Amino acid sequence: MKKQILKTLTAFSGFKVYQEWDKKDFEDFIEGYGFSLVEMKLVYGGFSPIGVMVGRKVPQEFL
């Protein structure tokens, strides 16, 4: 319920949500483009979490 209210408020303020991710889905998405996840940090607060991800490109011969 809280998530839906926040989405509605951000939509009214002009921000559009194109894709919602949870941590695992985002990791899978990044790995699907040939990157290996090295580290991910999320800071929760405000309307939504802010994150930093460090990845490494996996050489083509290892895919």
PDB file with one MODEL, atoms N, CA, C and O in Angstrom:
MODEL        1
ATOM      1  N   MET A   1       0.822  -1.192   0.000  1.00  0.00           N
ATOM      2  CA  MET A   1       0.000   0.000   0.000  1.00  0.00           C
ATOM      3  C   MET A   1       0.871   1.263   0.000  1.00  0.00           C
ATOM      4  O   MET A   1       0.636   2.191  -0.774  1.00  0.00           O
ATOM      5  N   LYS A   2       1.892   1.282   0.891  1.00  0.00           N
ATOM      6  CA  LYS A   2       2.773   2.441   0.972  1.00  0.00           C
ATOM      7  C   LYS A   2       3.489   2.670  -0.357  1.00  0.00           C
ATOM      8  O   LYS A   2       3.656   3.809  -0.795  1.00  0.00           O
ATOM      9  N   LYS A   3       3.906   1.587  -0.985  1.00  0.00           N
ATOM     10  CA  LYS A   3       4.612   1.685  -2.267  1.00  0.00           C
ATOM     11  C   LYS A   3       3.712   2.310  -3.337  1.00  0.00           C
ATOM     12  O   LYS A   3       4.171   3.130  -4.133  1.00  0.00           O
ATOM     13  N   GLN A   4       2.452   1.930  -3.356  1.00  0.00           N
ATOM     14  CA  GLN A   4       1.510   2.470  -4.340  1.00  0.00           C
ATOM     15  C   GLN A   4       1.271   3.960  -4.111  1.00  0.00           C
ATOM     16  O   GLN A   4       1.177   4.730  -5.067  1.00  0.00           O
ATOM     17  N   ILE A   5       1.174   4.361  -2.865  1.00  0.00           N
ATOM     18  CA  ILE A   5       0.986   5.781  -2.549  1.00  0.00           C
ATOM     19  C   ILE A   5       2.196   6.588  -3.013  1.00  0.00           C
ATOM     20  O   ILE A   5       2.043   7.656  -3.606  1.00  0.00           O
ATOM     21  N   LEU A   6       3.396   6.079  -2.743  1.00  0.00           N
ATOM     22  CA  LEU A   6       4.609   6.776  -3.173  1.00  0.00           C
ATOM     23  C   LEU A   6       4.691   6.873  -4.692  1.00  0.00           C
ATOM     24  O   LEU A   6       5.094   7.909  -5.220  1.00  0.00           O
ATOM     25  N   LYS A   7       4.316   5.813  -5.400  1.00  0.00           N
ATOM     26  CA  LYS A   7       4.306   5.852  -6.864  1.00  0.00           C
ATOM     27  C   LYS A   7       3.343   6.916  -7.374  1.00  0.00           C
ATOM     28  O   LYS A   7       3.654   7.645  -8.316  1.00  0.00           O
ATOM     29  N   THR A   8       2.183   6.998  -6.753  1.00  0.00           N
ATOM     30  CA  THR A   8       1.187   7.987  -7.162  1.00  0.00           C
ATOM     31  C   THR A   8       1.688   9.403  -6.912  1.00  0.00           C
ATOM     32  O   THR A   8       1.531  10.278  -7.763  1.00  0.00           O
ATOM     33  N   LEU A   9       2.289   9.630  -5.755  1.00  0.00           N
ATOM     34  CA  LEU A   9       2.820  10.958  -5.439  1.00  0.00           C
ATOM     35  C   LEU A   9       3.934  11.362  -6.396  1.00  0.00           C
ATOM     36  O   LEU A   9       3.974  12.507  -6.846  1.00  0.00           O
ATOM     37  N   THR A  10       4.830  10.449  -6.711  1.00  0.00           N
ATOM     38  CA  THR A  10       5.917  10.788  -7.638  1.00  0.00           C
ATOM     39  C   THR A  10       5.382  11.021  -9.040  1.00  0.00           C
ATOM     40  O   THR A  10       5.916  11.858  -9.768  1.00  0.00           O
ATOM     41  N   ALA A  11       4.347  10.307  -9.432  1.00  0.00           N
ATOM     42  CA  ALA A  11       3.747  10.526 -10.752  1.00  0.00           C
ATOM     43  C   ALA A  11       3.124  11.919 -10.831  1.00  0.00           C
ATOM     44  O   ALA A  11       3.241  12.594 -11.854  1.00  0.00           O
ATOM     45  N   PHE A  12       2.468  12.348  -9.762  1.00  0.00           N
ATOM     46  CA  PHE A  12       1.884  13.694  -9.738  1.00  0.00           C
ATOM     47  C   PHE A  12       2.956  14.782  -9.796  1.00  0.00           C
ATOM     48  O   PHE A  12       2.713  15.869 -10.318  1.00  0.00           O
ATOM     49  N   SER A  13       4.132  14.489  -9.261  1.00  0.00           N
ATOM     50  CA  SER A  13       5.202  15.492  -9.257  1.00  0.00           C
ATOM     51  C   SER A  13       5.976  15.516 -10.573  1.00  0.00           C
ATOM     52  O   SER A  13       6.888  16.327 -10.737  1.00  0.00           O
ATOM     53  N   GLY A  14       5.623  14.637 -11.509  1.00  0.00           N
ATOM     54  CA  GLY A  14       6.245  14.676 -12.829  1.00  0.00           C
ATOM     55  C   GLY A  14       7.221  13.558 -13.116  1.00  0.00           C
ATOM     56  O   GLY A  14       7.699  13.445 -14.244  1.00  0.00           O
ATOM     57  N   PHE A  15       7.534  12.729 -12.139  1.00  0.00           N
ATOM     58  CA  PHE A  15       8.446  11.610 -12.354  1.00  0.00           C
ATOM     59  C   PHE A  15       7.650  10.390 -12.778  1.00  0.00           C
ATOM     60  O   PHE A  15       6.638  10.054 -12.163  1.00  0.00           O
ATOM     61  N   LYS A  16       8.106   9.731 -13.824  1.00  0.00           N
ATOM     62  CA  LYS A  16       7.424   8.533 -14.295  1.00  0.00           C
ATOM     63  C   LYS A  16       8.242   7.300 -13.934  1.00  0.00           C
ATOM     64  O   LYS A  16       9.468   7.302 -14.040  1.00  0.00           O
ATOM     65  N   VAL A  17       7.556   6.260 -13.510  1.00  0.00           N
ATOM     66  CA  VAL A  17       8.208   4.996 -13.189  1.00  0.00           C
ATOM     67  C   VAL A  17       8.080   4.103 -14.409  1.00  0.00           C
ATOM     68  O   VAL A  17       6.976   3.722 -14.798  1.00  0.00           O
ATOM     69  N   TYR A  18       9.212   3.772 -15.008  1.00  0.00           N
ATOM     70  CA  TYR A  18       9.202   2.926 -16.187  1.00  0.00           C
ATOM     71  C   TYR A  18       9.425   1.462 -15.838  1.00  0.00           C
ATOM     72  O   TYR A  18       8.896   0.572 -16.504  1.00  0.00           O
ATOM     73  N   GLN A  19      10.201   1.216 -14.807  1.00  0.00           N
ATOM     74  CA  GLN A  19      10.505  -0.156 -14.414  1.00  0.00           C
ATOM     75  C   GLN A  19      10.744  -0.177 -12.910  1.00  0.00           C
ATOM     76  O   GLN A  19      11.464   0.667 -12.376  1.00  0.00           O
ATOM     77  N   GLU A  20      10.145  -1.135 -12.241  1.00  0.00           N
ATOM     78  CA  GLU A  20      10.404  -1.326 -10.815  1.00  0.00           C
ATOM     79  C   GLU A  20      11.326  -2.520 -10.663  1.00  0.00           C
ATOM     80  O   GLU A  20      11.125  -3.551 -11.305  1.00  0.00           O
ATOM     81  N   TRP A  21      12.327  -2.388  -9.823  1.00  0.00           N
ATOM     82  CA  TRP A  21      13.304  -3.441  -9.616  1.00  0.00           C
ATOM     83  C   TRP A  21      13.387  -3.782  -8.135  1.00  0.00           C
ATOM     84  O   TRP A  21      13.243  -2.910  -7.278  1.00  0.00           O
ATOM     85  N   ASP A  22      13.617  -5.038  -7.849  1.00  0.00           N
ATOM     86  CA  ASP A  22      14.123  -5.366  -6.529  1.00  0.00           C
ATOM     87  C   ASP A  22      15.603  -5.705  -6.732  1.00  0.00           C
ATOM     88  O   ASP A  22      16.068  -5.798  -7.868  1.00  0.00           O
ATOM     89  N   LYS A  23      16.321  -5.885  -5.659  1.00  0.00           N
ATOM     90  CA  LYS A  23      17.774  -6.062  -5.756  1.00  0.00           C
ATOM     91  C   LYS A  23      18.139  -7.261  -6.629  1.00  0.00           C
ATOM     92  O   LYS A  23      19.021  -7.149  -7.482  1.00  0.00           O
ATOM     93  N   LYS A  24      17.493  -8.384  -6.439  1.00  0.00           N
ATOM     94  CA  LYS A  24      17.815  -9.610  -7.190  1.00  0.00           C
ATOM     95  C   LYS A  24      17.499  -9.443  -8.674  1.00  0.00           C
ATOM     96  O   LYS A  24      18.302  -9.835  -9.520  1.00  0.00           O
ATOM     97  N   ASP A  25      16.352  -8.871  -9.003  1.00  0.00           N
ATOM     98  CA  ASP A  25      15.993  -8.662 -10.411  1.00  0.00           C
ATOM     99  C   ASP A  25      17.005  -7.762 -11.110  1.00  0.00           C
ATOM    100  O   ASP A  25      17.363  -8.006 -12.263  1.00  0.00           O
ATOM    101  N   PHE A  26      17.472  -6.712 -10.411  1.00  0.00           N
ATOM    102  CA  PHE A  26      18.436  -5.801 -11.017  1.00  0.00           C
ATOM    103  C   PHE A  26      19.779  -6.494 -11.229  1.00  0.00           C
ATOM    104  O   PHE A  26      20.425  -6.289 -12.257  1.00  0.00           O
ATOM    105  N   GLU A  27      20.206  -7.315 -10.264  1.00  0.00           N
ATOM    106  CA  GLU A  27      21.443  -8.091 -10.426  1.00  0.00           C
ATOM    107  C   GLU A  27      21.338  -9.006 -11.640  1.00  0.00           C
ATOM    108  O   GLU A  27      22.269  -9.081 -12.441  1.00  0.00           O
ATOM    109  N   ASP A  28      20.221  -9.696 -11.781  1.00  0.00           N
ATOM    110  CA  ASP A  28      20.020 -10.593 -12.926  1.00  0.00           C
ATOM    111  C   ASP A  28      20.054  -9.826 -14.244  1.00  0.00           C
ATOM    112  O   ASP A  28      20.611 -10.312 -15.228  1.00  0.00           O
ATOM    113  N   PHE A  29      19.467  -8.641 -14.271  1.00  0.00           N
ATOM    114  CA  PHE A  29      19.457  -7.806 -15.464  1.00  0.00           C
ATOM    115  C   PHE A  29      20.883  -7.416 -15.858  1.00  0.00           C
ATOM    116  O   PHE A  29      21.263  -7.528 -17.023  1.00  0.00           O
ATOM    117  N   ILE A  30      21.663  -6.960 -14.886  1.00  0.00           N
ATOM    118  CA  ILE A  30      23.045  -6.547 -15.146  1.00  0.00           C
ATOM    119  C   ILE A  30      23.882  -7.732 -15.621  1.00  0.00           C
ATOM    120  O   ILE A  30      24.655  -7.600 -16.569  1.00  0.00           O
ATOM    121  N   GLU A  31      23.737  -8.881 -14.975  1.00  0.00           N
ATOM    122  CA  GLU A  31      24.488 -10.071 -15.374  1.00  0.00           C
ATOM    123  C   GLU A  31      24.076 -10.538 -16.761  1.00  0.00           C
ATOM    124  O   GLU A  31      24.889 -11.113 -17.484  1.00  0.00           O
ATOM    125  N   GLY A  32      22.833 -10.300 -17.142  1.00  0.00           N
ATOM    126  CA  GLY A  32      22.363 -10.658 -18.475  1.00  0.00           C
ATOM    127  C   GLY A  32      23.044  -9.859 -19.577  1.00  0.00           C
ATOM    128  O   GLY A  32      23.029 -10.271 -20.737  1.00  0.00           O
ATOM    129  N   TYR A  33      23.641  -8.722 -19.232  1.00  0.00           N
ATOM    130  CA  TYR A  33      24.373  -7.904 -20.195  1.00  0.00           C
ATOM    131  C   TYR A  33      25.882  -8.119 -20.108  1.00  0.00           C
ATOM    132  O   TYR A  33      26.661  -7.313 -20.618  1.00  0.00           O
ATOM    133  N   GLY A  34      26.290  -9.213 -19.456  1.00  0.00           N
ATOM    134  CA  GLY A  34      27.702  -9.588 -19.459  1.00  0.00           C
ATOM    135  C   GLY A  34      28.553  -8.974 -18.369  1.00  0.00           C
ATOM    136  O   GLY A  34      29.777  -8.928 -18.496  1.00  0.00           O
ATOM    137  N   PHE A  35      27.934  -8.501 -17.302  1.00  0.00           N
ATOM    138  CA  PHE A  35      28.699  -7.937 -16.198  1.00  0.00           C
ATOM    139  C   PHE A  35      28.612  -8.859 -14.991  1.00  0.00           C
ATOM    140  O   PHE A  35      27.592  -9.508 -14.756  1.00  0.00           O
ATOM    141  N   SER A  36      29.686  -8.901 -14.241  1.00  0.00           N
ATOM    142  CA  SER A  36      29.725  -9.631 -12.985  1.00  0.00           C
ATOM    143  C   SER A  36      29.624  -8.613 -11.856  1.00  0.00           C
ATOM    144  O   SER A  36      30.361  -7.627 -11.843  1.00  0.00           O
ATOM    145  N   LEU A  37      28.737  -8.838 -10.928  1.00  0.00           N
ATOM    146  CA  LEU A  37      28.533  -7.911  -9.823  1.00  0.00           C
ATOM    147  C   LEU A  37      29.667  -8.063  -8.817  1.00  0.00           C
ATOM    148  O   LEU A  37      29.906  -9.160  -8.313  1.00  0.00           O
ATOM    149  N   VAL A  38      30.362  -6.973  -8.525  1.00  0.00           N
ATOM    150  CA  VAL A  38      31.439  -6.969  -7.543  1.00  0.00           C
ATOM    151  C   VAL A  38      30.902  -6.535  -6.186  1.00  0.00           C
ATOM    152  O   VAL A  38      31.190  -7.164  -5.167  1.00  0.00           O
ATOM    153  N   GLU A  39      30.121  -5.461  -6.175  1.00  0.00           N
ATOM    154  CA  GLU A  39      29.594  -4.935  -4.919  1.00  0.00           C
ATOM    155  C   GLU A  39      28.355  -4.092  -5.192  1.00  0.00           C
ATOM    156  O   GLU A  39      28.265  -3.418  -6.218  1.00  0.00           O
ATOM    157  N   MET A  40      27.398  -4.135  -4.263  1.00  0.00           N
ATOM    158  CA  MET A  40      26.206  -3.301  -4.368  1.00  0.00           C
ATOM    159  C   MET A  40      25.863  -2.785  -2.978  1.00  0.00           C
ATOM    160  O   MET A  40      25.784  -3.549  -2.016  1.00  0.00           O
ATOM    161  N   LYS A  41      25.663  -1.480  -2.891  1.00  0.00           N
ATOM    162  CA  LYS A  41      25.275  -0.853  -1.628  1.00  0.00           C
ATOM    163  C   LYS A  41      23.996  -0.066  -1.852  1.00  0.00           C
ATOM    164  O   LYS A  41      23.888   0.700  -2.810  1.00  0.00           O
ATOM    165  N   LEU A  42      23.033  -0.255  -0.970  1.00  0.00           N
ATOM    166  CA  LEU A  42      21.781   0.496  -1.021  1.00  0.00           C
ATOM    167  C   LEU A  42      21.620   1.287   0.268  1.00  0.00           C
ATOM    168  O   LEU A  42      21.925   0.796   1.355  1.00  0.00           O
ATOM    169  N   VAL A  43      21.136   2.522   0.133  1.00  0.00           N
ATOM    170  CA  VAL A  43      20.839   3.368   1.279  1.00  0.00           C
ATOM    171  C   VAL A  43      19.339   3.622   1.248  1.00  0.00           C
ATOM    172  O   VAL A  43      18.812   4.180   0.286  1.00  0.00           O
ATOM    173  N   TYR A  44      18.660   3.211   2.306  1.00  0.00           N
ATOM    174  CA  TYR A  44      17.214   3.371   2.376  1.00  0.00           C
ATOM    175  C   TYR A  44      16.882   4.648   3.138  1.00  0.00           C
ATOM    176  O   TYR A  44      17.429   4.916   4.207  1.00  0.00           O
ATOM    177  N   GLY A  45      15.987   5.416   2.570  1.00  0.00           N
ATOM    178  CA  GLY A  45      15.569   6.659   3.210  1.00  0.00           C
ATOM    179  C   GLY A  45      14.841   7.500   2.191  1.00  0.00           C
ATOM    180  O   GLY A  45      15.045   7.338   0.988  1.00  0.00           O
ATOM    181  N   GLY A  46      14.011   8.378   2.648  1.00  0.00           N
ATOM    182  CA  GLY A  46      13.258   9.200   1.718  1.00  0.00           C
ATOM    183  C   GLY A  46      12.226   8.367   0.988  1.00  0.00           C
ATOM    184  O   GLY A  46      11.639   7.445   1.555  1.00  0.00           O
ATOM    185  N   PHE A  47      12.006   8.703  -0.291  1.00  0.00           N
ATOM    186  CA  PHE A  47      10.981   8.007  -1.067  1.00  0.00           C
ATOM    187  C   PHE A  47      11.418   6.641  -1.557  1.00  0.00           C
ATOM    188  O   PHE A  47      10.614   5.710  -1.598  1.00  0.00           O
ATOM    189  N   SER A  48      12.677   6.511  -1.927  1.00  0.00           N
ATOM    190  CA  SER A  48      13.135   5.234  -2.466  1.00  0.00           C
ATOM    191  C   SER A  48      14.617   5.062  -2.180  1.00  0.00           C
ATOM    192  O   SER A  48      15.316   6.038  -1.907  1.00  0.00           O
ATOM    193  N   PRO A  49      15.101   3.825  -2.242  1.00  0.00           N
ATOM    194  CA  PRO A  49      16.520   3.600  -1.976  1.00  0.00           C
ATOM    195  C   PRO A  49      17.397   4.188  -3.076  1.00  0.00           C
ATOM    196  O   PRO A  49      16.998   4.282  -4.237  1.00  0.00           O
ATOM    197  N   ILE A  50      18.589   4.574  -2.680  1.00  0.00           N
ATOM    198  CA  ILE A  50      19.602   5.047  -3.615  1.00  0.00           C
ATOM    199  C   ILE A  50      20.726   4.029  -3.561  1.00  0.00           C
ATOM    200  O   ILE A  50      21.113   3.581  -2.482  1.00  0.00           O
ATOM    201  N   GLY A  51      21.246   3.665  -4.713  1.00  0.00           N
ATOM    202  CA  GLY A  51      22.254   2.623  -4.721  1.00  0.00           C
ATOM    203  C   GLY A  51      23.453   2.921  -5.582  1.00  0.00           C
ATOM    204  O   GLY A  51      23.422   3.760  -6.483  1.00  0.00           O
ATOM    205  N   VAL A  52      24.518   2.199  -5.269  1.00  0.00           N
ATOM    206  CA  VAL A  52      25.742   2.220  -6.059  1.00  0.00           C
ATOM    207  C   VAL A  52      26.099   0.773  -6.353  1.00  0.00           C
ATOM    208  O   VAL A  52      26.096  -0.075  -5.461  1.00  0.00           O
ATOM    209  N   MET A  53      26.404   0.505  -7.602  1.00  0.00           N
ATOM    210  CA  MET A  53      26.772  -0.847  -7.999  1.00  0.00           C
ATOM    211  C   MET A  53      28.130  -0.799  -8.682  1.00  0.00           C
ATOM    212  O   MET A  53      28.387   0.058  -9.527  1.00  0.00           O
ATOM    213  N   VAL A  54      28.993  -1.732  -8.302  1.00  0.00           N
ATOM    214  CA  VAL A  54      30.291  -1.880  -8.954  1.00  0.00           C
ATOM    215  C   VAL A  54      30.257  -3.211  -9.682  1.00  0.00           C
ATOM    216  O   VAL A  54      29.988  -4.253  -9.084  1.00  0.00           O
ATOM    217  N   GLY A  55      30.530  -3.168 -10.965  1.00  0.00           N
ATOM    218  CA  GLY A  55      30.517  -4.383 -11.770  1.00  0.00           C
ATOM    219  C   GLY A  55      31.778  -4.498 -12.597  1.00  0.00           C
ATOM    220  O   GLY A  55      32.537  -3.541 -12.746  1.00  0.00           O
ATOM    221  N   ARG A  56      31.983  -5.669 -13.123  1.00  0.00           N
ATOM    222  CA  ARG A  56      33.131  -5.929 -13.973  1.00  0.00           C
ATOM    223  C   ARG A  56      32.629  -6.629 -15.222  1.00  0.00           C
ATOM    224  O   ARG A  56      31.844  -7.574 -15.145  1.00  0.00           O
ATOM    225  N   LYS A  57      33.085  -6.161 -16.370  1.00  0.00           N
ATOM    226  CA  LYS A  57      32.698  -6.783 -17.633  1.00  0.00           C
ATOM    227  C   LYS A  57      33.353  -8.155 -17.727  1.00  0.00           C
ATOM    228  O   LYS A  57      34.569  -8.285 -17.584  1.00  0.00           O
ATOM    229  N   VAL A  58      32.541  -9.171 -17.969  1.00  0.00           N
ATOM    230  CA  VAL A  58      33.037 -10.535 -18.108  1.00  0.00           C
ATOM    231  C   VAL A  58      33.499 -10.726 -19.551  1.00  0.00           C
ATOM    232  O   VAL A  58      32.739 -10.451 -20.480  1.00  0.00           O
ATOM    233  N   PRO A  59      34.738 -11.196 -19.757  1.00  0.00           N
ATOM    234  CA  PRO A  59      35.203 -11.424 -21.134  1.00  0.00           C
ATOM    235  C   PRO A  59      34.273 -12.370 -21.894  1.00  0.00           C
ATOM    236  O   PRO A  59      33.712 -13.302 -21.317  1.00  0.00           O
ATOM    237  N   GLN A  60      34.121 -12.123 -23.175  1.00  0.00           N
ATOM    238  CA  GLN A  60      33.186 -12.876 -24.020  1.00  0.00           C
ATOM    239  C   GLN A  60      33.442 -14.383 -23.970  1.00  0.00           C
ATOM    240  O   GLN A  60      32.495 -15.167 -24.029  1.00  0.00           O
ATOM    241  N   GLU A  61      34.701 -14.800 -23.864  1.00  0.00           N
ATOM    242  CA  GLU A  61      34.994 -16.237 -23.867  1.00  0.00           C
ATOM    243  C   GLU A  61      34.496 -16.948 -22.615  1.00  0.00           C
ATOM    244  O   GLU A  61      34.436 -18.178 -22.598  1.00  0.00           O
ATOM    245  N   PHE A  62      34.136 -16.205 -21.564  1.00  0.00           N
ATOM    246  CA  PHE A  62      33.620 -16.816 -20.348  1.00  0.00           C
ATOM    247  C   PHE A  62      32.098 -16.858 -20.304  1.00  0.00           C
ATOM    248  O   PHE A  62      31.526 -17.406 -19.362  1.00  0.00           O
ATOM    249  N   LEU A  63      31.436 -16.288 -21.305  1.00  0.00           N
ATOM    250  CA  LEU A  63      29.964 -16.277 -21.313  1.00  0.00           C
ATOM    251  C   LEU A  63      29.393 -17.517 -21.929  1.00  0.00           C
ATOM    252  O   LEU A  63      28.173 -17.661 -22.011  1.00  0.00           O
TER     253      LEU A  63
ENDMDL
END
